[in-house]
Amino acid sequence: MSVLVVGLNHKGAPLATLERTALAGDALDKLLHDVARADDVAGALVLSTCNRVEIYADVGKFHGAVAAICELLSRHSHVPPAELTQCLYVHYEDRAVQHLLAVACGLDSMVVGESQILGQLRQSLRVARDHGTLGPALSALGSLALRAGKRAQSETAIGRAGASLVSVGLRAAAQHLGKADEAAQRSAGLAGRSVLVIGAGAMSGLAVASVAREGAAELVVASRTRQRAERLAVSAGGRAEDMAGLTDLIAAADLVVTCTGAAGHIITVETMNAALARRTQLRAAGPGPGGHVPPVAVLDLAMPRDVEPGVGSLSGVALTDLDTLAADGDAGLQPADQDIEDVRRIMAAELAAHTSAVRGAAVAPTVVALRAKAATVVEAELARLSGRLDGLDAQAMEEVARSMRRITDKLLHEPTVRVKELAGAPGAESYEDALRVLFDLDPAAVQAVAQADAQLAGWPQRSAEEER
C-alpha cells in the first residue's frame, strides 16, 4: 500500500470552486466513509479548511484510486468532473508525504507559517480515527506531520509574527478603515473601533482574541448559539447578541468579522442595504455633525462565504474576503528565506527518520524469522546432546545450553544489525533477500511474522502528538 493525496487549494482553485468543495459535518463524514470503502483503499483522511480540501488515502493501485477519489469528490461536492480536475493536484508516495509535511509546517498556507493548520490537521485525524477510516499507515503519517509542524513553530522563526489568516485579514480590514477615515486623523488599527464578530467557532475565537488585543472600544459577538456567543464574548470583555438583530448590529459597527461556516450567506445585499440605511439614521440622530457616515469594513473569513459577493460593490462598504487576501501578494507577510530553509531542514530530518523506521520495520520480519530458525536449531541440537550424554548432570547441561545460545546470538548480531542499518539505503531489498537466501529462511515464516505485526499495528491508537 502507498499514500496518495488528491486535493485543491487557494493556489490553483478559484474561491467559487473552493466554496463548493468545502465540506463539513455529515457531508464530510459521508465522503470520508465512501473513500475508505473504495477499492484498494486501506485508510482515508479528509483535511478541509477555509483554503484547501485534501483527501489522503492508503491505496494499493494509483490510477484506480485517483479515478475513484476524483469521482467521489465530484459527486459529494456537486462540482462537474471537468471543472474539478482542472484545479486538482495529485501526489503519490514520497511526494504525498512531503506535501503533508509542508502543509503541517505552514509552508503551503495562504499565510505562510501560520500555526492554525496544526489544530485543523489534528481535528481531521481525530475525526478519521473516530469513524474507523484512518488505518495504521495514515495514523503514523499524521503523527509525523504534527511532530514536524510543532518543531517548525517552536524551533524556527517561521511564525515569529504570530501571523494567521485572522490577523492578516484584520490588518487588511483595519487599513480600509484608516484610509476611509483620514479626515478624522485616525490611524489604521482597531483602537477606539466598534467590532462585531459573527460566529462562535475556532476562527471566531481567534478573531475575538485578536480584536481584544488590538484595543477595540466595543466588541460584540453574535451567533445562532447564544451560549457559545456569551462564553466567547465574556472571555474578551465583550457582549453577546442574538442574530435576530443582525441589521442593527452591523449598522452600529465599524468592522464586521464573519466566519460561521453556514451553508448560505449570512450577510446578503438586502441585509447590508438595510444596515447602511439604519447606519445613516443612527449617525443623524447621534451627537455631532450627521452629514458624514463612515464606511463599514467587512471581513469574511468563512468558507463557503458568509457575505454575498455583491455586498462588496455597495457604496459605504469595504469588503475583504479570502479572494482579496489570496490576490494580495504581501498579505501573507512572507517569512525570510532563512526561516523557510530552517523549516525545510526539519521536514527533511523528520522524513528521513520516518523512512528509515519504515524500511527497518519492513526487514524486521526477516530478522525475527532468522532468530526463530536459529533458536529451533539450537534447541534441536541440545535435545540430541541430552540423549547422547546421559552422564552429564543438569547444571552442566544448562551451562552447555547457555554457551550455545550465546554463540548463536553473537554470530547473528552483526548481520541483523547491519541489515537494519542498510534498510534505509538504496537497494535495501537486495540485502534482505540475501539474508533470506543465505540462511534458507521459509517465506511462509517471514510472512507469518509480518501479518502478526500488521494485526498488532491495526489496533486503534492515539499518538502523544495527537493527544496534545
Secondary structure, DSSP 8 states (H G I E B T S, - for coil): -EEEEEEEETTTS-HHHHHHH---HHHHHHHHHHHHTSTTEEEEEEEEETTEEEEEEEES-HHHHHHHHHHHHHHHHT--HHHHHTT-EEEETHHHHHHHHHHHTTTTSSSTT-SHHHHHHHHHHHHHHHTT--HHHHHHHHHHHHHHHHHHHHHSSTTTT---HHHHHHHHHHHHHHHHTGGGT--SSSBT-EEEEE--SHHHHHHHHHHHHTTBSEEEEE-SSHHHHHHHHHHTT-EEE-GGGHHHHHHH-SEEEE----SS-SB-HHHHHHHHHHHHHHHHHSSS--S----EEEEE--SS-SB-GGGGGSTTEEEEEHHHHHH-TTTT----HHHHHHHHHHHHHHHHHHHHHHHHHHHHHHHHHHHHHHHHHHHHHHHHHHHH-TT--HHHHHHHHHHHHHHHHHHHHHHHHHHHHGGGSTTHHHHHHHHHHHTT--HHHHHHHHHHHHHHHTS----HHHH-
